[in-house]
Amino acid sequence: MKKFGKALLALLVLLLLAAALFLYWPLTQRSVPAASNDKPVDVVLVGAGIMSITLATYLQELQPDWNIQVYERLDGVAGESSDGWNNAGTGHSAFAELNYTPELPDGSIETKRAVGIAESFEVSRQFWSHQVKQGRLSQPSDFINPTPHMSFVWGDDNIAYLHKRQQALVKNPLFYGMQYSEDPAQIKQWAPLLMEGRDPKQKVAATWMPLGTDVNFGVITRQLTAGLQRSPNFSLHLNHEVSALRQNADKSWNVTVKDLKAGTESTTHARFVFIGAGGAALKLLQMSGIPESKDYAGFPVGGQFLAFQGQDVTSRHGVKAYGMAETGSPPMSVPHLDARKLDGKPVVLFGPFALYSTKFLKHGSWWDLYSSVTHNNVGPMLEVGKDNLDLVQYLMGQARLNDADRQAELVKYFPNAKPGDWKLVTAGQRVQIIKRDPLKGAVLQFGTEIVTDKDRTLAALLGASPGASTSPPIMLDLMAKAFPDQMKAGWEARLREIVPSYGRKLNDSAALTNEIRTLTSQTLHLPYLEVPVDANAAAPAPAVVPAAVPAPAKEKRNANEELQAL
């Protein structure tokens, strides 16, 4: 018995030693090639997705003499979450996503986050509109299309909530025009597939916002990249993976990259590094060794959708209809029947269904999650796991789903859907942030966060939703943090030409909302709705007919004058 006890104790000691070695690995830095350039390049961007390419586009306009190098591990740009098939592509405006407007204990609706997201998307529209005018983006319908956004619920409590939500949101200029209805006939007119085959006794409600859009971020990324490549100061290196990040005494960086085709490594000396590598950003941030990286961990979640490509479905559903997450489900589980334009063709997607994976990228490694665990973040990860058992249970339940289960979820939103009409597609990976908060302890964050070092020579973007839809304002925030001197010295003035509302809030002024939306609607060929500027602007919005798209009229349009309240 004593021998068994000693053996058990020895095994325990070995396991503890192995765990310690794992959590503190690596103990030493490996040797890497010396930098091949004596004069540092100005900027290195890691990852060729929507974030890095948006930042590069800003920088090329603001500082055209800067040398910008982009390293991408895949054989093309926008191959991960920026690709149309890999992201939600909703043109996040918070028009339909109910998780952005929680009901407070007193029964009121919190609209702050929804207004903030809508405000951010207006910045994105301005940025894209400017790029169209500059010729960096081509025909707007290639990447952004008018697609009304709907919220759709059933059940007395949910219906009451949705009505309060609409009443709260339409008081804001950015949400003026949002309709509410409990009339099945009206809802069927907006989205016939939601209502056909539904039990007529079921009480339902919906909101409908005509100013919604569908955005293909893969197209935007590829077109902006082509524009960047016209400059001799921009270089894109595909099939190159960053393998080491070392800071020099002068606060510059040596970025070691591996040529995945040749199998060789080289090092580039850079003044500034941005890690915009999607799910892989966390591991690269840890690789940098900056103290700020110790506060973060990541939790990867994949997604799957049911895709309809038959014309009998796609021709009859031209909206994005968002439901309400089941009780106890995380925000990422909000179901939606989503009209998209992918590969130039209409598609309808339903989901998401969560897919548990330890990969940080769709084309990543099963080892990603484990290799990101260190002695700095293992505690917060365990704490978050303990405090978010509902998320763990949700993922376990999703892992057990079969096609019959997915069909059962689908018919809640598309009652007449047939199993043979759809195919299961796997979307991209998202890595939720686990952060050590000095006041709250370890928290699981839903959103994005910019991390910069104290020297402002390295920055990384972590997190997910709303992500790509707000890439232009996110990169504005990054530049304000990383380049404060340049911003004050002249960049801000130039940015007001790129984003006319820069430094101002549209939601504070109906007149400014009208001015900016008129500008972007005409350039991007999107519907326009004039917000009243008088005291009655806070009244519930009337019914709205979207403006005709391709050729905006020269005279100012006011669709409200022709419309009647529900």
N, C-alpha and C positions, 0 to 999 in steps of 0.2 A: 504493500500500500504506500510505503514511504517512497519507493522508487517511482511509483505512478505519480505521486504528488510532485516529486522533483522534476519529472519529465514534463508534467503539465505546467509547472512554474517556468521551466526553461523555454517551453513553447510560447508561453505568454510574453516572456522577455524578448524573444526573437520577433514576435509579432509587433510589440511596441517599438523595437528597434527598427523594424522594416517600415512601420508607419512613420516614424520620425525621419528616416532617410527619405521616404517618399515626399513628405510634406516640406522638407528643407532642400530638396533636390532642385537645381544643381548646386553643389557645394563650391564649384569653381567655374569660371567662364572659360569656354573653349577658345582656342586661337582662331582668328579670322584673318582674311587677307587685308593688307593695308589699303587705305583709300587710294584710288587711282587718279583722283583729281586734287591738285594742290589748292586751287581756288574753289571754295564750296559752291555748289549749286544753291539757288535761293530757296527752293521748296521741293521736298519729296512728298508725294502723296501715295499712300499704301492702299491699294484697292481701286479698281476702276468702275465703281458703281455711281449711283446718282449723287451721293454726297461729295465724293472726291471731285467728280467732274463739274459739279456745280461750283465748288470752291475754286477750282482751276479757272473756270469761266469768269468768275468775279475777278480773280487776281490778274488774269490776262488783260482785262479791261482797265483795271486800276493801276497796274504796274507792268506794262507790256514788255519792259526790258528785263524782267525777272526770268530766270531759267527754271522751268518747272519740269520735274521728272515724275512719271507715274509708273508704279510697278503693280502688275496684276498677275496672279498665279494661274488664271485660266487662259484659254486661247482667244478670248474676246472680251469686250467690255459688257457690263450689265448682265453677267452670267449668273449671279446669285439672286438676292432679294429684289434687285432693281428690275429684273425681267418681268414682263407682263404676266406670265404664267405663275410666277413665284410670289407675287404680292397681291394685296387686297385691291389696289388700284382704284380706290373709291373717290379720289379727289377729296380727301378728308376736309369737310367744312363743318363738321359737327351738326349738320342738318338732320341726320337720321340716327346717329349712333347714341343710343339711350344711356350707355354707361358714362357718357360725358356730362350728364345732367342728373345727378342723384337727387332723390327726395330726402329732405332734411327731417330731423325728428319733429319739427313743428309743422310738417306737411308742406312746406314751401319747396320750390325747386331751385337748386343751386345751378346757376348758369355761367359762372365765371370761367370755368375751363372751356365750355362750349364756345363762348364768345372769343376766348383767346385763340382757339384753334381756327375758328372762322376768320379771325383777324390775320392769322398767319397765312392761311390759304390765299387771302387777297394779296399778300406780298408775293406769294408764288406766282399768281396770275400776272402780276406786274413784271416780275423777272422774265417769265416766259414771253410775255408780250414784247418786251424790249428785245429779246433774242430773235423773235420773228422779224422785227423791224431791222435788226442788224444782219439778217440773213443766216444766222447760225441755226435757227429752227426754220423748217420749211412750212408746208401746208399745215395749218393748225389741226385740221381734222385727222391728220396722221397720228396725233398724240393726245388731243383733248377734244371731247365731244359732249354736247348737251345731253344730260341724262338725269331726269328728276330723281331726287332722293326722297324716299318714303320711310316712315316708321309704321309698323303694323303690329297690333296687339289684340289679344282677346282676354276675357275675364274682367269682372267689374273693377277690381283694384287696379289692374293695368290700364284699363280704359280711363279711369279717373286720373291716374298719373299722367297719361299721355295728353289729356285735355289740359291739365295744369301746366304741363311742359310747354305746350304750344302757346298758351296764354302768357307764360313768362318770357318765352323767347321772342315773340313778335313785338315786344316792347323795344327791342334792340334793332337799330337800322339794318344790321347785317342779316337779320332773320325776317325782315319784312317780306311778306308775300307767302309765308308758310300757311297752308290751309289745313283745317281739321275737319274730319267727317266721321260719323258713325253710320252713315247711310250705305248699305251694301251696294246699291246701284252706282253711287258715286265712286266708291272704292274700286268696283269692277271696271269702271271707265278708266281709272288711273292704271290699274294693273289687273287685267282679266284673269291671269293665271292664278292669282291669289284667291280669287272668289269662286271660280267655276268648280263645281263639284263639292263645295263646302256646305255643311249642314246649315240650312237657312235659319235655324233656331239659335245658332251660335252668335253671340254678341261680339262684334269686332269694332275696331276703330283704327284710323290711320291719319297720318299727316303727309302732306305732299308739298315738296319744295321744288319749283320749276327751275331754279338756278343751279341745281346740282350738276356735276360733271363726272365723266369717266376719263381717267388719265392713264396713259401707257408710259410708264417711267423708263422702260427699256428703250423705246423710241427716242425719248428726250435725251437719254444718256448717250446713245449712239450718234445722234445728230450733233449734240454739243461737242462730242469728242472729235468728230470730223471737222468742226469749226476750229477747235483748238489746234489741230494738226496743220493748219495753214501757217502757223507761226513757227519760225526756226528755233524759237526759245522753248518750245514744248516737245517733249519726247514721251512716247508711250511704249512701255516694255511689257509685252505679253509673255506668258509662260515663265514669269519671274516671281519667285516667292521670297519674301523677306525672312531671313533666318537669324539675324542678330541686329540689335540696336545698342550702340555704345555712345555715351555722351563724353565729349572731349572737355578738356580743362577750360576752353573758351566758351563753353556751353553749346557749341555746335554738335552735330551728330554724325557718326559713322553708321551708315545703313548698309548692312551686308545682305546681298540677295543671291539666290541660287537660280541659275538658268536651268529650268526643269527639262529642257530638251538636251542641252549639252552636258548637264551634270556638273557644271563648274560654278564657283562662287566668285563674286567681286564685291567691292565696297565703294560706296559713294559718300562723299563728304557733303553735308547739307547744313544750311543755317536753320531751317525749320522743317519739321516733320509733322504731317497730319495722318493719323491712322483712321481711315474711313473704310475699314475692311469688313463691315457688317458684323456678323457673329464672331468673326475671328479677331475683332478689335480688342477684346479683353485679353487674350493671350499675348498679343503684340504689345499691349500696354504693360502687362506684367514683364515682358521681355525687356522693356526699356529700363526697368529698375527704379523709376521715379517714385518717391515716397507716396505720392497721391494714388498710385496703383494698388496700394495695400488695402484700401478701403472697399474694394470691389470684388464681387464674384458674379457668376452668371448661371442662369438656369435655362437650358435650351428646350424649346418646344417646336415641333414641326406642325405642319398643317396639310390637310387633304380637302379636296372639293369634289363635288359631283358636277361634271361638265356636260352641258347640253350644246350640241352644235347643229342639230337639225333645224331647218328653217321653220317647221311648224311650231317650234318653241321660241326660237330667237326672234322671229318676226312679230311675236305677240307679247313680248316682255321687254320694254325699253326703259325700265327704271331700276333703281337700286333700292330694294325693300329690306329694311333691317327690322329684326324682331327684338325680343327681350330675352336675355340669358336666363336659363332655368335657375331656380332658387339654389344657391350654393355653388353655382358655376362661376369661374373667373371671368373677368371682362373680355378676355381673348376669345371666349366661346360664343359671343353674340352671333346668332344665326342670321344669314342674309341670302336672299335670292337676287343675284347681282348681274345686271346687264353689262357686258364688257365688249371691247373691240380688241381682239388679239390676232396677230398675224394678218391684220387688215380685214378680218371677218368678225361678224357678231357672234358672241358666245354668251351663254347664261351659266353662271356658277352658283352652286348652293353649298354652303358650309359656314364656318370651317369645322372639320373634325380634327381634333388634336391628335398628333402623332408623336408618341414619346420616342426620343432619340438622344443619344449622348453626343451627337455631332453638333458643332457650332455653325457649320455651313452645310448646305445641301450636298456640295461636293467635298465635304470635309472628312474627318477621321472619327471613328467610334471612340477614339482615345481622347478627343477634345476636352470633354468635361473633366475627366479624371486628371488630365495633365494641367488643368487650370486650378486645381485644388492645392493650396499652400497652407503653411502654418498661420498665415495672416488671415485667410478667409474661411478656413474650415469651421471655425466657431460660428460666424454669422450664417453660414450655409446650414448648419445643423439647427440653429435657432429659428431660421426662416422656415425650414422644413417642419419643425414642431408647431409653429404658429400658423401654418398654411396646409393643414391636413386636408381641407376641402379641395385644394388644388391637386394634392396627391391622389385623393379618391377619384376626382374627376378624370385625371389622366389614366388611372387604372381602369376606370369604366370605359373610356374611349378606346383603350387598347383591346378591349374584349368585343368591340363592335364588329358585326359582319354586314354584308350587303343588305340583308333584310332589316337590320337595325337602322342603317343609314336611310333606307327607303321609308321607314316609319317616321323618321325625323323630317324627311323631305316633304311628305304629304301634309304635314302641319302647315306648310307654306305654299305648297303646290299640290292640291288635293288630287288632281287628275294625272299626276306624273306616273309614268310607266317605267319599271325597272330597266327595260331594254333601251330607254331613250338616253341614258347617261353613262358616262364612264368615270371611274375614280382616278383623279389626278393628284399627284403629290406636289405641293407648293414649296416655298422656301422655308428655311429655318429662322426662327427669331430667338434671341437670347435675352431673357428678362434680366434686369439688373438686380443684384443683391448688394445692398450698400450698408456699410456701418455708419449709422447716424449717431452723432454725439448725444442727442436728446432721446431718440426713440429706440436706440439700439439697432439691431439688424432689421432691415425692412426690404420687402420685395417691391420694386418699383415697376409701374407700367408706364412707359414713356421713354423719352430719350434724354441723355445727359452728356454735356460736354465736359471733358476732363482735361485740364491743362497743368503743366508743371509751373513751378514758381518763377522760372526764368522765361516763361512764355516762348519756349523754343520747340515744344512738342505739345500736340493736342490730339485727343481721341474722341470719337463719338461712340457712346455705348447705348444699348437699348433698342426699342422698336417703335411701336405705334405712337403718334401718327406718322412718324418717319418720313418716307419719300415725299408725301404730299406737302410737307413743310420744310423741304430741304433748303430752299432759298433763305427763309428767315433763320433757320438753324445756322446756316453758314454766315449770315450776318452777325449773329451772336458770337460765333467762333472768332470772326475777325475782330470784333470789338474787344474780346478777351486777349487774343494773341497778338494783335497789331494796334494797340491803342495810340501809339505815337503817329503811325501812318494815317490812322483814321482822323486824327485832329489836324494833321498837316495837309490834308487835301482829299483824302478818300471819301469823307462824308459828303462833300459837295458833289463829287462824281456819282456817288451812290444815289443821290436824289434824282439824277437823270435816269438811272437804271430802275429805281424803285421810287416813283414820285411821292409816295406817301411816307417815305423814310422819316422816322422820328415822330410820326403822328399816328393817331388811332382813328381808323375809319368809323368805328362804332360810336365815337364821341360826337360825330357830326353827320347828319343825313346828307348835307350838301357835299361833304367830302366823299362820302360813300357813293353818291351819284356821279361825282366827277371821275373818280377812279374806276368805277365799274363801267362807265360809258367808254372810257379809254380802252380798258382791257377787253370788253365785250366786242368792240368793233375790230380790234386786232385779231382776237382769237376766235371770232365768229361764234360768240355765245349769246344766249338770250339776255335781255336787259330789262330791268324793272326799276322804275324810278321811285325812290322813297320820298314820301311827303316830308317837307321841311317845316311844316307848321306844327302847332301844338297837338294836333290830332294824330301825329305820327306814331304815338304809342298805342293807338287803338288796335284791336285785333285786325289782322291783315285780311283783305278781301281775296276772293278767288282770283287766280292769275292765269292768263294765257301766255305761254312763252313767246317771246318775239321771234319773228322769222330769222333763220340763221344766216345763210351764206352772205347776203349783201345787205349790210346795215344801212338804213336810210340816213340821208344827210341831216334831216331835221331830227330834233330831239324827240324820242319816242316815250310815251307814257301809257303802258299797257293797263294801268290801273283804271283809267277813265272808262274803259269799256267793260269793266268787270262788276260782278254782283257778289255780295256776301253770301256765304252758305246759309 
